[in-house]
Amino acid sequence: MKRTSRDIRTANRYEVLRQIIAASPTSRQELAAATGLSLATVATLVGELLDLRMITEVGFEDSAGGRPRGLVAVNAAGGALIGVDIAETYVRVELFDLALDVLARADEDMRPGESRPEQVVGHVAAAVGSVVAQAGVEGARVLGVGVSVPGQVDRDTGVSEYAPNWDWHDVPLLDLLAEQIAYPLYMDNPLRACAVAELWFGAARGSADAVVVNLGTGVGAGLVLGGGLHRGVSNSAGEWGHTTLVLDGRLCHCGNHGCVETYVGAPGIMVNLRELAADSALLHPEDQTATIDALARGVGAHDPVALKVVRDTARYLGAGIADLVNLFNPEVVVLSSWVAATLGEPLLHEVREAVARHALRRPLAATQIVLSPIPTDPVCLGAATFALEGALQSAPQKRTQPAAKRGTPVRSRTVPPS
C-alpha cells in the first residue's frame, strides 16, 4: 500500500517524540542527528508537538562558541496512554503518562474456557475502568488505548482474524470494545508490542536489526529490521511459532503438526514435563502459570526433573532461534514474555548453548541472546505506543515548514514507521 505524505509526517513525528522520550531534555540539533531528519523538518515537528502539549521547552544549553541551544523535554502530564495485554490466561492493563512511566495497573485472570469474545471484552473494560480510577485522570487526558491480542490481526479494521489458541476467526474485537470503552482504540498483536517495547526501552534500543522472541502460551517473533518494525505485507510477519520444528510432530492448534509453539510454549513445556514424569508434583494439569512457576522453583532447588525439562525445552528453542539467527543475522535476540521471565537465567544459559550447536558461526558471532530487561509488562508498554502513534496520526499537522536559509537545500528522509 502506498504511503501518503501524511503517513510519512506521522512516522517522522512519532520518531522525534520517541527520541525526546528516550533522551529528555534534548535539543533540536541532537534530534536531527539522532533521526537523520533535516533540522528544518525537526523544528517543524517539535513545533507541532509543543502545540499538542506533548513536550515542553525547558531552557537552554551552551554550545561551543554559538548561540545557546533550546532544550525540549516530554511533558509527562500532557496526557495518558493505556496499554492492554490480552493473553490466553490473563488480561493486564497499565496506564502510562507521556514519559511512558506506569501510573496504574490492573489484572484480570481468565480461567480455562473463558475465552468467548464477550468474556474477554468484559475483562478488558473492567481493567481499563480500574486503572483510570486508580490514577485519578480525567477522561479527556486519555489519548488512547492500545490493545494487544494474540494471533493475526488487521490493525486497520480492528478485527482479530485468527487466534488459534481460542479458535477465533474474524472477531470484530475493537467494535466490541468500543461499545464499553469510550477512548480511541488501536489494536495489534503481542509480537509487535514486545518488539516496539524493546526498541524503545529495552535490549533492542539502538539496534537496527533485532528479533524479540515471545514465550508465553503462544510463541512468536517480533522483527526489527533496518531500524523499524517489520510487519509484512498483511501484518502477519513473525509467526515463527507456527513454523515446523518436528516433521509429523505434535498437533498444533493451527492444524499443523510439529510447530515450534507445541514444544516451547507453556502448554508444550507441560507436555515435555508429562512425557518425562507424568506423576511429577511439578505438573499442575489445568494451570500453565503454576506449572511454569513450579519448574522455576525446581530448577532453583536443583530438582533433576525440572532441570531436564528446562534443558529439553531449551534444545527445541535453541534450534528454532538458530533458524532466526541464520535468517535475519540480528544484533540481538531478546527472550521476552512471561515464560522467559519466569524461567530466567537457567533457560537463557541452556538456550545459548543450544543455539551455538545449530547456528552458523558468522551470524552467531554477531548476535547477543539476552532476557528482556524491561521491568514492567513489555506487551502493555508496546501497546501503549500503538495508542501514542494513533494519537499523533489523528492530531492536526502544519502544512508548511520553516524556510531554509537561501541557497541551503533542505534534505529530509523518512524514518521507518513502527
N, C-alpha and C positions, 0 to 999 in steps of 0.2 A: 504494500500500500504506500502510495507516495505521501511524503511528509510535507505539510504546509509550512509557510513561514511562521504561522502561529505555533505549530508544534515545535519548530526549531527555537523560537523565542522562549517557550515554556521550558524546554530542555536546558537552555542556557541559564535561564532564571533559577531553575532548580539547582543547577550545578554551582552557581555563585552562592546561593543560600547554603548549600551543603558545605562549601568551603568556609563560609562565615561561621556556621555552627561548629565546625571542626576546629577552627583556629581563632576564635574571638579573643581580643579585638584584632582587627586586621585592616590593612589599607587597601585602597583600590588598586594600587600598583602590585601589591602582593597577590591580590585576587586575579589580576590579569596574568601574572606569571604562573599561578597555580592552575588556572583553567585553560590557558592558551588563547583566550579571547583578547580582542584589542582593548586598550584602555578606554576608548570611547564607548565601546559596547558595554564594558563593565560599569562605567559611570552611569549609563542609562539604566541598566538593570538594578544597580544599587539605588538609584533614584526611585524606581518603581517599588522596590522592597521597603524603602523608607516611607513612601506614600501609604503602603499597606500596613505600616507599623509592625512589620515583622522584624525589622532591625532598627537600630538607633545610632546616632552619632555619639561618640564617646571621647572626643578630644583629638589631640594631635600627637604625632611623634616627630622628633627631629630627623631630618635626612641629611646626608653628607653634603654640606655646602649649599643645599637648595631650600625651597620653601618647605615648611613643616607639612607632613602628610596627614590628612584627615583619617581618623580611625572609625570603623563601624563595628558593631557587635550585635549579636542576636538579641532581640527583645523577648526574653523568655516569657514575660507576662502578656505578650501580644496576641496570644491565642492558645487554644488547647487542641490536642490531637488524640484520638483514641485508636488503639491497635487491638484487634480481636484475633486470637489464635483458636480456631475451631479444630480440635483434634478428635481422634476416634474415641478417646476415653475422658476428655475434659473440654471445657471451654474456659479460656483465660482471657481476661480483658485488662488492659492497662491504659491509664490516662497520662499523657505527657504534656509538659509545657513546650514552648517552641525551641528550647535548647535540647529537647528530647530527653529530659530527666523525668523519671516516673514520679507522679504525684499521688496516684491511687491505683489499687489493684483489686480484682475480684476473680474468684474461681468458682466454676460450677462443674461438679462431677457428672459424667454421663455413664450410666450403667449399661451393661451389655444389652443390646436390643433396643436401646433408647436412641435410635438414630433416624427416626422419621423427620422429614424437613421441619414440620411444625414444632416438634420437640426441640430440635436444635435451635430454631429461631427463638423459642421461648427462653432457653438458657442464655442466648446472646443478649436479648432485650433486657433480661433481669440483671445481667452483669454490667451492661452499659449503664443502666439506671443507677446501679450501685456505685460505680466509680465517679459518676458526675456528682452524686450526692456526697460521697466521701470528700471529694476535692473542693466542693462548695463553689464550683464555677457556674457562671451564668450560661444558659444555653447558647446565647449569641456568640460566646467566646469559643465554642467548639467548632473548629473549622471543618472537621470531617471525621469519619470513622472508616478506617481501613480494615478489611475483613480478609483473613486468610482461611481458605477451606481446602482440604486435601483433594487431590485428583486434578483433572483437567478442567480449566475454567475459561470462559470467554469474558475477559475483563471489560470489554466494551458493552456487552449486554447484561452482565451480572448473572450469567447462567452457569451453574455447576453442570458441565456437560457430562462428566463421568467421574464418579468417585467409587472405585472398585470395592473398597472395603465396606461400603454401605449399599452397594448396588444402586447408586443414584444415577439417573440418566436425565439430562436436560431439566434440571430443577431450577426454576427462576428465583434463586435464593435472595438476590438483592431486592426484588419486588416484594417478597415475603417479609424481609427485614424492614423494608420501608413502611409497611403497614403498622409497625410497632416502634420504629426509631425515626425521630424527626430530623436527624442531622444528615448532611450529604454522605453518601455511602460509596465506597470503592472496593473492588474485590480482586484478589489474585490468589496464588497458592503458596504453601509454606516454602517451596523450593526458592521461589523468587524473594520471598520475605527474608529468609535466612541469608541469602546471598547479599541483598541490599544492606542488611544489618552488619554483616561482616565487612562490607565495602566501606560503610560509613564509619563504624566504630570498632571493628574487630580485627581479626587476623589478616583480612584481605585489604586493609587500608593501605593505600599506596601501591597496590599491586595492579598490574594491567591484566593479568591472567590468573584466575583462581577458580577452584572448584570447592563448593560447600556441600558436603555430604550430610544429608538429613537422615538421622537414625531415630525413628520412633516406631509407632505401629506400622506405618508405611515408610518407604525408603525412596530417596531420590537424590538428585544432584543439581544444585543451583550453579549456574555457569556465569562467570565474569570473564568476558573476552574483550581484549582491546580497551580495557578500562571501563566498559559498560556492561550492563546486564544483558545476557543473551536469552531471548525469548523464543526464537524460532519463528517460522512463518505463520504458525497457528497458535502461538503462545503455549506450545507443548514441549519445548526443549527441556531436557533434564530428567526424563522418565527412565533413568538408569536402573531404578528398582525393578523395572519390567523388561530388562534385557536378560537373555538366557545365560545362566551360570552353569547349570547342570542339565545336559540333554536328558529328556524323559524323567526329569526330577519331580519335585513336589508340585502338586496342583496349586496354582495361584488364583486369587480372587478375580484376576483379569481374564481367566480362562486358559491361560497357557501353563506350561509345566517348566519347572526349574528356574523361575525368575530369581534374581538376586534377593528381592524382598522376602521370599519364602525361607531364606537361610539366615538373614541378618536383621530383619525387622523383629520387633518384640515377640509376635506370635511365632516366628521362625526360631528364635532363640529358645522359646519354650519347647518347641519340637526337638531342638538339639538336646535339651535337658531331658526330656521324656525318653528319647531314644537311648540316652546314656544310662539313666537311672529313673525308671518310671515311678518308683516309690519314694523318690527323694523328698525330704521335708522342705527343700528349696522351692519346689514346684507348687504354685497356687493356681490350679487349673483354670479358674474363671477370672483371674486378676493379673493382668500383664504387669502393672506397676509393682505389685507386691512381689512377683517373681523376679523381676529385674533388681529390685531393692535387695532381695534375699541373696541373689547371686553376688551382688557387690559386697555385701557383708561377708559372704562365704569366702570370696577372694581375699578380703582383708584378714580373715581368720585362717587362711591357707587350707581351706577345705578342698580336698583333691577333686571332688566332683565339680565344684564351682570353677576351679582353675582350669579343668579340662573343657568345660562348656565354653568359657571365655576364649580359650585357645582355639577351639574348633570354630567358633563363630568368627574369630579374627582371621583364620585361614580362608574362609569364604570371603569375608570382607576385604582382605588383602588382595585376593585375586581380582575382585571387582574393581578395587581402587587402582590396581596396576593398569587395568584397561584404560581408566580415566587419565592416568599419568601418561601412558603411551599415546593416547588420542589427542590430548589437549596441551601437553607439555606445560602445565601450570607452575607458577612460582610457589603456590601454597595449596594444599588440600586441608580443609578445615572439617573436623568431625563435630557436628552440631546436633541439636535437639536432645530430648530427654534421655534416651537410651545411652548416647555418648556421654552425656553429663553424669549419669548415674554410675556407669562402669568406669569412666575416667581413665586415669593414667595406666592401670593394668591393661585395659583394652588397647589404648594407644600404643603401648610398648609392643604388644603382640602383633598389632596391625602393621607397624613399621617393619618388623622382621618379615612378615608375610609379603608385604609389598616388595621388599628387597629381593625376594625369591622369584618374583614374576615380572617386574617391570624392567624395561630396557635401561641399561646403565646410564646412558647420556641424559635422557629426560629425568630419571630418578635423581641424579646428582644435582639437578637444578630445582628440585621440589622439596619443600618442607611439608611435613604432615603434623598437624597440631590439633589440639582441642580448642573449641571456641572459647575465647576469653571473656565473652560478654556476660556480665553478672546477672542481668535480667533475662526475661524470655526473649530470645532473638526474633521469634516469629512476631510477637506483639510489636517489637521495635520496628521491624521491617514493614509490617502492616501500617504502622503509623506514618511511615514515609510515603506510602501509597496515598494516604489522605492528604499529606502535605503537597504531594505532586498534583493531586486533583484540585486543591485549593489554589495553587499557583496557576493552573490552567484556566480556572474559571474567573480569576481576578482580571481586571482591566489591564490593558497593555498600552504603553505610549507608542505613538506612531512614528515618532522621529527620534533620531539620535543626535547628541551634541555634535556640532560640526567639527571636523578635524582642522588642524592648522593648515593654512594654504600650502599646497604643494606636498602635503604629507598624506599618503594613501592610508585609508583605514582598512586594516586586514582583520578578518574575523574568521572563526571556524565554528563548526557545530560540535558541541560536546555530546558524546553518546548519551542517549536517553536512558532512563532507568528501565 
